[in-house]
Amino acid sequence: MAVRIKGVLPDAPCGGTAIKSGDCLVKINGHEIMDVLDYRFYQNEAVLTLSLVDSFGNGYEVDIKKGEYEDLGLEFDTYLMDKQRSCRNKCIFCFIDQLPKGMRKSLYFKDDDSRLSFLFGNYITLTNISEHEISRIIKMHISPINVSVHTTNPELRVKMMKNKAAGKSLEILKRFSNAGIAINCQLVLCPGINDGKELERTLSDLIALSSVESIAAVPVGLTKYREGLPELKPFDKQSAGEVIDIIDRFGDICKKRTGSRKVFAADEFYLIAKRQIPPADYYEDFAQLENGVGLWALFKSQADEAIESFPAPKRPKKVSCATGVAAYPLIRNIIDMAMDKWHNLYCEVYPVKNKFFGENITVAGLVTGRDLINQLSGRDLGERLFIPSVMLRREGDMFLDDVTLDELQKALNVRVTPVAVDGYEFIAALTSDL
């Protein structure tokens, strides 16, 4: 296999050589190059021999001398130098299967690519990974790897993921652990299915693996678009509290054994159970922020420090903030503290119910532009409306329902400013004179 070269940077080590656009890179120092991981790993040496094939099918070699770890300067058609791999599972809780029809095509793609796990922190199920990839991860010591485990009961995992390979793939966890590959685990919990005794079994199995660094338990997210899908129910106060109790018990075991809790429940469990979220130091190095673990505590501690240290706005300000229903109490509390300190600041906070996906969905990252427009139109939003940047796609320009930031501003007749989910940046935005 070879990867097609799109371009060559003129000032890079490969610049000025015979390599040109349209040629294919086959090997580096005799090692076959199949994708970005091979390329990144094998280009690091100072003396390299590149084996290539030109657009006419003729093979040739180029010798390169460069700085160690210096990039060769080759550009490729795609970042991965290969197609992104999609998921082969039909998980009973899959959020993508619960999306309504008519959304943009990219939202329906289910990725399950081990390369994205290492490069971007994506979670993989290990059901879509070849022996070549497993061996390469171990050989290159690609670490950490993020794995959606859900359960370590092989039969239950097959049932939950509707993939006959789902049970056998758990053995890969042991191979990675034996090789010293750091593993972060995710458990999407469904009431009555993989919580309770099954959760205890899963945690017992995972904490026995020496290289498992963190485990996050998150509640299943259920939209209103579940027609034809397996029947699932959301967590309630009692069942969420039971999950927290199990998590705490296993966290205490890990803390005693290793000095780290390792096992954490997502903030949403505490909100459903109506329990106080632990302080920031409980979450140690916040290894599972992307799963909503410790996000509330970190944001609160950052905002508290910022309120103590930041100066007051230089002029009177009247602004507003919109967030999801789950985060509303936190944002309301922080805003109240800020207004108590700075009497020239006034900010109204609006919790936005998720009418698009259904009111069981309460996180800010799934609030749509249309729900913002429908629920905030006619409100006194002041001179500016702040929203969490996670409501927008990575490019920062569009909500999940394809409403653009510009369309939102025009519909509400107010300047809208996305703010990162960071307590310091939030307070800085509130007090800014821009």
C-alpha positions, -999 to +999 in steps of 0.1 A: +000+000+000+011+036-006-001+071+002-005+098-025+015+130-020-005+162-026+023+186-023+059+193-011+067+223+011+097+241-006+116+249+025+112+215+042+137+186+039+119+171+009+118+205-008+140+206-039+142+168-043+127+148-071+095+143-051+064+160-067+027+162-063+010+130-075+038+107-065+032+080-039+052+074-007+056+036-002+083+032+025+105+051+049+137+032+058+121+000+046+089+004+067+056+004+048+037+037+051-001+032+053-013+063+071-005+092+093+007+071+123+033+053+101+044+085+086+048+103+119+066+075+136+091+065+109+101+100+097+117+110+130+152+097+124+178+120+110+189+099+080+161+085+059+156+066+026+122+072+011+109+047-014+084+063-038+064+056-070+059+084-096+026+090-114+038+067-143+044+038-120+081+041-118+098+034-085+126+056-072+143+064-039+153+097-022+179+100+006+171+127+032+192+141+060+173+163+085+170+173+121+157+145+144+119+149+147+119+175+119+089+171+096+097+159+061+073+185+046+051+163+026+014+171+022-013+145+016-049+144+004-063+139+039-050+143+074-051+106+080-037+098+046-065+072+045-103+071+048-118+076+083-131+043+096-167+040+106-183+021+135-197-014+128-218-016+160-255-010+165-253+000+201-287+001+218-278+036+233-262+051+202-269+088+201-265+091+164-292+066+158-315+089+178-310+119+155-339+132+134-338+130+097-327+159+076-296+170+095-263+176+077-247+144+065-215+146+086-236+143+119-246+108+109-211+095+106-201+071+134-163+070+138-145+041+154-109+048+144-079+039+166-058+066+150-083+093+161-082+079+196-045+087+199-045+119+178-077+136+191-088+116+221-118+099+204-132+068+220-131+035+202-148+002+209-121-022+197-145-040+175-132-022+144-095-027+148-072-051+129-044-072+142-020-050+123-033-020+142-031-037+175+005-048+169+014-013+157+000+003+188+020-020+209+052-017+188+050+021+186+038+023+222+009+046+211-005+059+243-030+067+257-058+048+240-094+057+248-119+029+249-157+027+251-160-004+273-196-001+287-193-036+302-167-063+307-194-090+306-188-105+271-223-117+265-238-084+277-214-064+256-225-083+225-261-076+234-256-039+240-234-033+210-251-058+187-218-070+174-207-106+178-170-095+181-178-071+210-171-097+237-139-111+222-125-076+217-122-072+255-091-093+253-074-065+235-076-044+267-055-070+284-029-070+256-026-032+257-023-033+295+004-060+294+023-038+270+020-008+292-003+012+270-022+037+291-060+032+288-089+057+295-122+040+297-158+052+291-189+035+304-222+046+290-247+033+316-282+023+309-305+017+339-313-019+345-288-031+319-252-024+328-255-006+361-258-022+395-241-056+398-229-054+362-212-021+369-195-036+399-182-064+377-170-040+351-152-018+376-136-049+393-123-061+359-110-027+348-092-016+380-074-050+379-056-038+347-025-019+357-024+005+328-060+017+331-056+053+342-092+066+344-127+053+341-157+076+334-193+065+339-218+086+319-256+083+318-273+073+286-286+102+266-321+096+252-337+119+226-373+119+216-364+102+183-363+066+194-390+050+173-380+015+164-351+015+188-347-007+219-367+005+249-345+024+274-353+045+303-335+075+317-318+076+352-339+089+381-328+103+415-326+068+431-308+050+403-284+078+397-275+079+434-269+042+433-244+046+405-226+073+425-224+051+455-208+023+435-184+047+418-174+062+452-167+027+467-145+016+438-128+050+437-119+046+474-104+012+466-083+026+439-072+056+460-060+032+487-042+009+463-027+034+439-031+069+453-055+078+425-093+075+425-093+065+388-131+059+388-155+089+384-191+096+377-201+123+352-214+155+367-249+147+352-253+118+377-249+142+406-274+166+391-300+138+385-294+124+420-297+160+434-264+155+452-236+180+457-209+178+431-175+171+447-148+199+449-122+203+422-094+184+441-116+153+441-111+150+403-073+150+405-059+158+370-094+160+354-086+132+330-122+128+318-133+163+312-145+154+277-170+130+293-184+157+316-165+145+346-154+173+369-163+200+344-187+217+369-161+217+397-133+230+375-154+257+360-166+268+394-131+269+409-118+289+379-147+314+381-143+318+418-106+327+415-114+350+385-140+369+405-116+374+433-088+387+411-103+404+381-111+441+382-147+454+378-160+464+344-149+500+335-184+510+327-220+498+336-228+466+316-261+449+310-256+415+292-272+380+292-261+344+291-278+313+277-270+278+287-284+243+290-308+233+317-282+212+335-256+240+338-281+267+347-278+265+385-240+267+382-240+297+358-267+314+379-246+310+411-215+324+394-233+353+379-249+362+413-214+362+429-201+384+401-230+409+404-226+410+442-190+421+438-194+444+408-224+465+411-220+480+376-226+445+361-260+431+354-264+397+337-295+377+332-292+339+327-316+319+306-318+281+307-327+268+273-349+237+272-340+212+245-371+211+223-352+199+193-339+166+208-363+164+237-362+177+273-343+146+286-313+162+269-301+190+292-264+196+283-254+229+268-235+213+239-267+199+224-287+232+225-297+242+189-299+276+173-336+272+167-343+266+204-322+297+213-342+318+188-376+304+199-370+308+236-350+340+237-369+361+211-385+391+227-363+389+258-342+418+271-307+404+262-288+436+269-259+447+248-246+411+243-256+375+247-229+350+258-233+313+249-210+283+255-188+277+225-196+239+227-230+248+212-213+253+179-194+229+157-156+230+157-154+258+131-174+280+155-200+291+129-230+267+131-253+249+155-264+213+152-295+223+134-275+243+108-286+277+122-255+299+118-242+323+144-249+352+121-285+340+117-289+338+155-276+373+159-300+387+133-330+368+147-323+380+183-310+415+173-281+412+196-244+405+193-237+368+203-203+359+218-194+322+222-172+316+252-150+286+259-161+263+288-135+279+311-143+299+343-115+324+337-126+331+301-162+334+312-155+360+338-131+378+314-159+380+288-183+393+314-160+421+325-145+429+291-152+464+276-152+450+240 
